Amino acid sequence: MCLAAIAATVLLCGARGYIIYRQAREKPKEALSISLYDREGGKTEEMPLEEYIIGVVGAEMPASFPLEALKAQAVAARTYAVKHMRAFGGGGCSGADICTGSGCCQSYKSAEQLREKFGSDAGRYMDKLRQAVYETEGEYAAYDGEPIEALYHSCAGGRTEDAQNVFSSSLPYLIGVDSPGEETAGKYAAEVSVSLSEFTDRVNEKWPAAGLKKNRLGEQVAVASRYESGRVKELRLNKITVSGRELRRLFELNSANFTLSIGEGVTIRTRGYGHGVGMSQYGARAMALEGAGYEEILRHYYTGIEIKKAEP
């Protein structure tokens, strides 16, 4: 074959190769979808998984947080979703894969709701959320090859908690770790004050066997033990002992990490906000501000995990 013919063949093959490459790049990727049950509207909607994650990140974490913190939140939220999706063996929720109830699954806001929430910053913040989600597209946290229970909370009060101390179930990737730099959280520290009578009445109504007397609370009420994180393990209430979590629920405290001061009334001071297990969102913010990437943040709060990618 002459040189001209060889050159023509090479050019033709190169052109065909480019066309095939371009077509492969331009062909839309098959997207993972998720079914979402709207608890307020009472209906189920099918949507792309990544669109759902944008709605979760925007609802669960301030969009003003650093990008790497938002990316860590995106992976945590996606992990939670994948864990529940029926396509991956999850049990689903309310006949769908997941629901909009924060007390049941994860908080979620539609694009319209997010734009209303962000107001004049809507364009900038929506772009930031999309960047956080699509730069981690499909990624989730796994342990021994399986999606983890990617629990998270607002702020830990300095240290996260072992899962077994809160949910009575031990998980190797949900163990307590230090969580510095959270002090900027609006609910990092708080206090609840009630009268001696109200404290006595509420405790005795909940636990009649306690037998508290309002004029003797100083000697009848005391913290018996704490976990390493500082959260109250057991609280002595005269004749009975209850867990710190139980008192937290009774008085709707921000955290089980609390102290009690008894004088003319009862003042309960808390540190941290939420159950304290898994990733601290304000801790993630602090790490990102110090230069940590999202994978470093995730591996700090979820011990021993690997990052995997969900495929259709």
C-alpha positions as CSV (number, residue, x, y, z in Angstrom):
1,M,0.0,0.0,0.0
2,C,1.3,3.5,-0.9
3,L,2.0,6.1,1.7
4,A,-0.9,8.2,0.7
5,A,-3.3,5.3,1.1
6,I,-1.8,4.4,4.5
7,A,-2.2,8.0,5.6
8,A,-5.8,8.1,4.4
9,T,-6.6,4.9,6.3
10,V,-5.1,6.2,9.5
11,L,-7.0,9.5,9.2
12,L,-10.3,7.5,8.6
13,C,-9.7,5.2,11.5
14,G,-8.8,8.2,13.7
15,A,-11.9,10.0,12.6
16,R,-14.1,7.0,13.4
17,G,-12.4,6.6,16.7
18,Y,-13.1,10.2,17.6
19,I,-16.7,9.9,16.6
20,I,-17.2,6.8,18.7
21,Y,-15.4,8.5,21.7
22,R,-17.5,11.6,21.3
23,Q,-20.7,9.6,21.1
24,A,-19.7,7.7,24.2
25,R,-19.1,10.9,26.1
26,E,-22.3,12.5,24.9
27,K,-24.5,9.5,25.6
28,P,-26.5,10.2,28.8
29,K,-25.4,8.0,31.7
30,E,-28.1,5.8,33.2
31,A,-29.0,7.5,36.4
32,L,-29.9,5.9,39.7
33,S,-33.4,6.8,40.9
34,I,-35.1,6.8,44.3
35,S,-38.8,6.8,45.3
36,L,-39.6,9.5,47.9
37,Y,-42.7,9.5,50.1
38,D,-43.8,13.0,50.9
39,R,-45.3,12.8,54.4
40,E,-47.0,16.2,54.2
41,G,-48.5,15.7,50.7
42,G,-49.2,12.0,51.2
43,K,-47.8,11.0,47.8
44,T,-44.8,9.2,46.4
45,E,-42.5,10.7,43.8
46,E,-39.7,9.0,41.7
47,M,-36.7,11.2,41.1
48,P,-32.9,10.9,40.3
49,L,-31.0,10.0,43.4
50,E,-28.6,12.9,43.0
51,E,-31.5,15.4,42.8
52,Y,-32.8,13.9,46.1
53,I,-29.4,14.3,47.7
54,I,-29.3,18.0,46.7
55,G,-32.6,18.4,48.6
56,V,-31.3,16.6,51.7
57,V,-28.0,18.5,51.9
58,G,-29.8,21.8,51.5
59,A,-32.2,20.9,54.2
60,E,-29.7,19.2,56.6
61,M,-26.6,21.5,56.5
62,P,-26.2,25.3,56.1
63,A,-25.2,26.0,52.5
64,S,-22.8,28.6,53.9
65,F,-20.6,25.8,55.2
66,P,-17.3,25.0,53.3
67,L,-17.6,22.9,50.1
68,E,-15.7,20.0,51.6
69,A,-18.1,19.8,54.6
70,L,-21.1,19.9,52.2
71,K,-19.5,17.1,50.1
72,A,-19.0,15.0,53.3
73,Q,-22.7,15.6,54.1
74,A,-23.6,14.6,50.5
75,V,-21.8,11.3,50.9
76,A,-23.4,10.7,54.3
77,A,-26.9,11.5,53.0
78,R,-26.4,9.3,50.0
79,T,-25.1,6.4,52.1
80,Y,-28.2,6.7,54.3
81,A,-30.4,6.6,51.2
82,V,-28.6,3.7,49.5
83,K,-28.8,1.7,52.8
84,H,-32.6,2.1,52.6
85,M,-33.2,1.7,48.9
86,R,-34.9,-1.5,47.9
87,A,-32.8,-1.8,44.8
88,F,-29.8,-2.3,47.1
89,G,-31.6,-4.7,49.4
90,G,-32.9,-2.0,51.8
91,G,-36.3,-2.2,53.5
92,G,-37.6,1.1,52.2
93,C,-40.1,3.3,54.0
94,S,-43.9,3.9,53.8
95,G,-44.0,1.9,50.5
96,A,-41.2,3.9,49.0
97,D,-37.4,3.9,49.3
98,I,-37.4,6.7,51.8
99,C,-39.5,9.5,53.2
100,T,-39.3,13.2,53.9
101,G,-39.7,12.9,57.7
102,S,-36.6,13.9,59.6
103,G,-37.7,11.9,62.6
104,C,-37.9,8.8,60.4
105,C,-35.4,9.3,57.6
106,Q,-33.7,12.5,56.5
107,S,-35.0,16.1,56.1
108,Y,-35.6,17.0,52.4
109,K,-36.6,20.2,50.6
110,S,-37.5,20.5,47.0
111,A,-35.6,22.9,44.7
112,E,-38.4,25.4,45.0
113,Q,-38.4,25.2,48.8
114,L,-34.6,25.6,48.8
115,R,-34.8,28.7,46.6
116,E,-37.4,30.2,48.9
117,K,-35.2,29.3,51.9
118,F,-32.1,30.9,50.4
119,G,-33.8,34.1,49.1
120,S,-31.4,36.4,47.3
121,D,-28.6,33.9,47.8
122,A,-30.5,31.1,46.0
123,G,-28.5,31.1,42.8
124,R,-25.1,31.0,44.6
125,Y,-26.2,28.4,47.1
126,M,-28.0,26.1,44.7
127,D,-24.8,26.0,42.5
128,K,-22.8,25.2,45.6
129,L,-25.1,22.3,46.6
130,R,-25.0,20.9,43.0
131,Q,-21.2,21.1,43.0
132,A,-21.0,19.3,46.4
133,V,-23.4,16.5,45.2
134,Y,-22.1,16.0,41.6
135,E,-18.4,16.1,42.6
136,T,-19.2,13.1,44.9
137,E,-21.8,11.5,42.5
138,G,-22.7,8.0,43.5
139,E,-20.3,7.8,46.4
140,Y,-21.2,6.2,49.7
141,A,-19.5,5.0,52.8
142,A,-19.1,1.3,53.3
143,Y,-17.8,-1.1,56.0
144,D,-17.0,-4.7,55.0
145,G,-18.4,-3.9,51.6
146,E,-21.9,-2.8,52.9
147,P,-23.4,0.7,53.2
148,I,-23.0,1.9,56.8
149,E,-25.6,3.5,59.1
150,A,-24.4,7.0,58.3
151,L,-25.8,8.8,61.3
152,Y,-25.0,12.4,61.8
153,H,-26.0,15.3,64.0
154,S,-25.5,19.1,64.5
155,C,-22.7,19.2,67.0
156,A,-21.2,16.7,69.5
157,G,-20.1,19.1,72.2
158,G,-16.4,18.1,71.8
159,R,-16.6,14.4,71.3
160,T,-19.0,12.0,69.5
161,E,-20.6,9.0,71.2
162,D,-20.4,5.3,70.8
163,A,-23.5,4.0,69.0
164,Q,-24.0,1.3,71.7
165,N,-24.4,4.0,74.4
166,V,-27.3,5.7,72.5
167,F,-29.0,3.0,70.5
168,S,-27.9,-0.2,72.4
169,S,-26.3,-1.5,69.3
170,S,-22.5,-1.6,68.8
171,L,-21.2,-0.8,65.3
172,P,-17.4,-0.7,64.7
173,Y,-17.5,2.4,62.6
174,L,-19.7,4.4,65.0
175,I,-17.4,4.9,68.0
176,G,-16.6,8.1,69.9
177,V,-14.0,10.4,68.4
178,D,-12.9,14.0,69.3
179,S,-14.8,16.7,67.5
180,P,-13.0,20.1,68.1
181,G,-13.9,23.5,66.7
182,E,-17.7,23.2,67.2
183,E,-18.1,26.2,69.5
184,T,-19.5,28.5,66.7
185,A,-22.6,26.3,66.6
186,G,-25.6,28.3,67.7
187,K,-26.8,25.4,70.0
188,Y,-23.4,24.3,71.2
189,A,-24.3,25.5,74.7
190,A,-27.8,26.0,76.1
191,E,-29.7,25.9,79.4
192,V,-33.2,25.0,80.6
193,S,-34.5,26.4,83.8
194,V,-37.5,25.1,85.7
195,S,-38.9,25.7,89.2
196,L,-38.3,23.2,92.0
197,S,-42.0,22.3,91.9
198,E,-42.0,21.8,88.1
199,F,-38.9,19.5,88.1
200,T,-40.3,17.5,91.0
201,D,-43.8,17.1,89.5
202,R,-42.6,16.2,86.0
203,V,-40.1,13.6,87.4
204,N,-42.6,12.1,89.8
205,E,-45.3,11.9,87.1
206,K,-42.9,10.1,84.8
207,W,-41.3,7.9,87.5
208,P,-43.6,7.7,90.6
209,A,-41.1,5.4,92.3
210,A,-38.6,8.3,92.5
211,G,-40.6,10.0,95.3
212,L,-38.8,13.4,94.9
213,K,-39.5,16.2,97.4
214,K,-39.0,19.7,96.1
215,N,-37.3,20.9,99.3
216,R,-34.8,18.0,99.2
217,L,-33.8,17.9,95.5
218,G,-30.2,19.0,96.4
219,E,-29.6,15.7,98.2
220,Q,-32.0,13.5,96.1
221,V,-30.7,14.4,92.5
222,A,-27.2,13.7,91.3
223,V,-25.3,12.5,88.2
224,A,-24.2,8.9,89.0
225,S,-21.9,8.2,86.0
226,R,-20.8,9.6,82.6
227,Y,-19.6,8.2,79.4
228,E,-16.1,9.1,78.1
229,S,-17.8,11.7,75.9
230,G,-19.1,13.5,78.9
231,R,-22.7,12.5,78.3
232,V,-24.7,11.4,81.4
233,K,-24.9,7.6,81.6
234,E,-26.9,7.4,84.8
235,L,-28.7,9.9,87.0
236,R,-29.8,9.2,90.5
237,L,-33.3,10.4,91.3
238,N,-33.8,9.6,95.0
239,K,-35.0,6.0,95.0
240,I,-34.4,5.2,91.3
241,T,-31.7,5.6,88.6
242,V,-32.5,6.6,85.1
243,S,-30.4,7.2,82.0
244,G,-29.2,10.6,80.9
245,R,-31.1,10.0,77.6
246,E,-34.3,9.5,79.5
247,L,-34.0,12.9,81.3
248,R,-33.1,14.5,78.0
249,R,-36.3,13.3,76.5
250,L,-38.4,14.3,79.6
251,F,-37.1,17.9,79.5
252,E,-36.5,18.1,75.7
253,L,-32.8,18.9,76.2
254,N,-30.5,19.5,73.3
255,S,-28.1,16.8,74.5
256,A,-27.5,14.2,77.1
257,N,-24.3,16.0,78.0
258,F,-25.6,18.1,80.8
259,T,-25.0,19.4,84.3
260,L,-27.7,20.2,86.9
261,S,-27.6,23.2,89.3
262,I,-30.2,23.2,92.1
263,G,-30.9,26.3,94.1
264,E,-34.0,28.4,94.0
265,G,-34.8,26.4,90.9
266,V,-33.2,23.7,88.7
267,T,-30.9,24.8,85.8
268,I,-29.9,22.2,83.3
269,R,-26.9,23.3,81.1
270,T,-26.3,21.3,78.0
271,R,-23.3,21.0,75.6
272,G,-23.8,19.8,72.0
273,Y,-27.0,19.3,70.0
274,G,-28.3,15.9,68.8
275,H,-27.7,12.3,69.7
276,G,-24.0,12.7,69.2
277,V,-23.4,9.5,67.1
278,G,-21.6,9.6,63.7
279,M,-20.6,12.8,61.9
280,S,-20.8,16.1,63.6
281,Q,-21.8,18.7,61.0
282,Y,-20.1,21.6,62.8
283,G,-17.1,19.3,63.4
284,A,-17.1,18.7,59.7
285,R,-17.2,22.5,59.1
286,A,-14.2,23.0,61.5
287,M,-12.2,20.3,59.8
288,A,-12.9,21.7,56.3
289,L,-11.9,25.2,57.5
290,E,-8.6,23.6,58.6
291,G,-8.1,22.2,55.1
292,A,-9.4,18.7,55.4
293,G,-11.0,17.1,52.4
294,Y,-14.4,15.4,52.5
295,E,-13.0,11.9,52.6
296,E,-10.7,12.8,55.5
297,I,-13.7,14.2,57.3
298,L,-15.8,11.0,56.7
299,R,-13.0,8.7,57.7
300,H,-12.5,10.7,60.9
301,Y,-16.2,10.3,62.0
302,Y,-16.8,6.9,60.6
303,T,-14.0,4.6,61.7
304,G,-12.5,2.1,59.2
305,I,-14.8,2.9,56.3
306,E,-14.1,2.9,52.6
307,I,-15.7,5.0,49.9
308,K,-17.5,3.1,47.2
309,K,-19.6,4.1,44.2
310,A,-23.2,3.0,43.7
311,E,-24.0,2.0,40.1
312,P,-27.4,1.6,38.4
